[in-house]
Amino acid sequence: MAKVGVIFNVYAEEGKFDEVSQGIKSKLNPASMDAQEVAFGIKVLKVFFTFDDDKESSSKLEDSIKAISGVSQVEVSEESLI
């Protein structure tokens, strides 16, 4: 059983950044989350999760993030064994 760390870049629909941030915190309980400005007022949430690879997968987490209201795009930024 290996421990995996993954960072997702999560983009919110216009005007829904706070809603997306709260939804991720309450529904998915990430290890950490940080907001970064990309350009011209566009923000991205950097969301970090850790999980056991035999119980979870990054694709399942990605689908769970996409299911949150207000999410427009999700991409894996980094993924590694820890």
Secondary structure, DSSP 8 states (H G I E B T S, - for coil): --EEEEEEEEEE-TT-HHHHHHHHHHHH--SEEEEEEEETTEEEEEEEEEEETTT--HHHHHHHHHTSTTEEEEEEEEEEE-
